[in-house]
Amino acid sequence: MGRVTIVAALFALLSGCVPALPRGKPRDPNRAVPATFAGNSDPTSSAQLKWDELFNDPKLNQLIAVALRNNQELNILTLEIDLAKWEVMARKGEYLPRLDFRAGVGIEKVGTFTSQGAADEANGVAANLPSFAFGFTASWELDIWSKLRNSARAAVARYLATYEGRKFATTVLVGEIATSYYELMALDAQLEVLKQNIEIQTNALEVVRLQKQAAMVTELAVKRFEAEVLKNQGRIYTIQQQIVETENRINFLVGRFPQHVDRDSQEFIARVPVVIHEGLPAQLLENRPDVKQAERELLATQFDVKAAKAAFYPSLGISAGIGYQSFDFLKIVSTPASLAYGIAADLFAPLLNRRAITAAWFAANSKQMQAVLNYERAILKAYNEVANQLALIKNLEQSYALRAQEVEKLNESIQISSVLFNAARADYMEVLLTRRDALESQMELIENKKRQLNASVALYQALGGGWR
């Protein structure tokens, strides 16, 4: 008994020798983030709001609701979650005992000049011996080192990571629809401004033509005004094409064929961006699905490392079987004559040529190192996105105020230049350029408003909102 113990201990010692890692053990991730965003200590975060509580536009909310049901990418990710779930089921089944039923029939002929053949001939056993059997077999690998359990835990972590991935895709989808919706409304507003300016420019063209007839201006002035009207009429078709493409992008996200997107673009300039509360940076670790996904992936690699390490240790398996076996079919259930059973235990441990499990051990640790860096990168990316959007919202607010004043001053300049032109105190180019600058400033004001609205959406998404 002592010798057996010594041999078993030596066997375990040799097989349990785990190779040293080329780059050392993976380090723990750095989860530290700044205490606040730009000194704001208010813990209130708009990421906790559901998207239908944030957006106060029923038509936009309707689009998002339909997209969450029909979007193909989300539905594909839902199936990915199912696949991960079945992987968990498979891994959990590996460390549970297995029971099988087996039945068979066959025939056997052994050589006459063999010990078994000579004995069979001496005892009158038929040369062509049939065999009938049925029974149960069981097998079970005792998960001593939790190798199989850690593989199952890794599968569970990846399942949860897949679930977080779908939540992140939901936040992206909500943000894309809201952004495209505001872009569509901005295009409508720009188209309306352009049409109004074309009408004003057309009236101005008629005035110039009359002044040309009165020899107050030359043909050059008429041609320049005509060219300006034609240029802006051409811009109408460019904006109309952008409207079509934006509508179709929304329809694609919603999961339907091209059709009109219902929206209310009136008073677009008067729309007030949603106020977003950024909360504290530490909340990103829980609110951002992509950060949670990276954390789950890191946890999965940690379990993979444990499972890979356990491959160097001895494994113990138990197998057993019980049933009936006979060469006479009529006596197959004779008990105990035809009863057959057996039980065995196997100890297995790798000693030589362990390159495969060594490579798996090294690869598992390298993947964990990658997962640590991916997790840290996700945290850094989340913080930077929020910081960028906070700065953008502040700068856009100031820019919009100045742009609105510019539009007001240029509108006043239009009236002044028209009066001076009619009194022959201003050149026609001054009128033309003033109207051109006024139109561009109005278009840029609408663009600025769109960027303000989209910046609020982007901040909401950067904080981890939209998936609830």
Secondary structure, DSSP 8 states (H G I E B T S, - for coil): -HHHHHHHHHHHHHHT-----TT-S---------SSBTTB----BGGGS-HHHH---HHHHHHHHHHHHH-HHHHHHHHHHHHHHHHHHHHHHHTS-EEEEEEEEEEE---TTSHHHHHHHHTT--SSEEEEEEEEEEEEEE-TTSHHHHHHHHHHHHHHHHHHHHHHHHHHHHHHHHHHHHHHHHHHHHHHHHHHHHHHHHHHHHHHHHHHHTTSS-HHHHHHHHHHHHHHHHHHHHHHHHHHHHHHHHHHHHTS-S-------TT-TT-------B--GGGHHHH-HHHHHHHHHHHHHHHHHHHHHHTTS-EEEEEEEEEEEESSGGGTT-TTTTEEEEEEEEEE---S--HHHHHHHHHHHHHHHHHHHHHHHHHHHHHHHHHHHHHHHHHHHHHHHHHHHHHHHHHHHHHHHHHHHHTT-S-HHHHHHHHHHHHHHHHHHHHHHHHHHHHHHHHHHHTT-S--
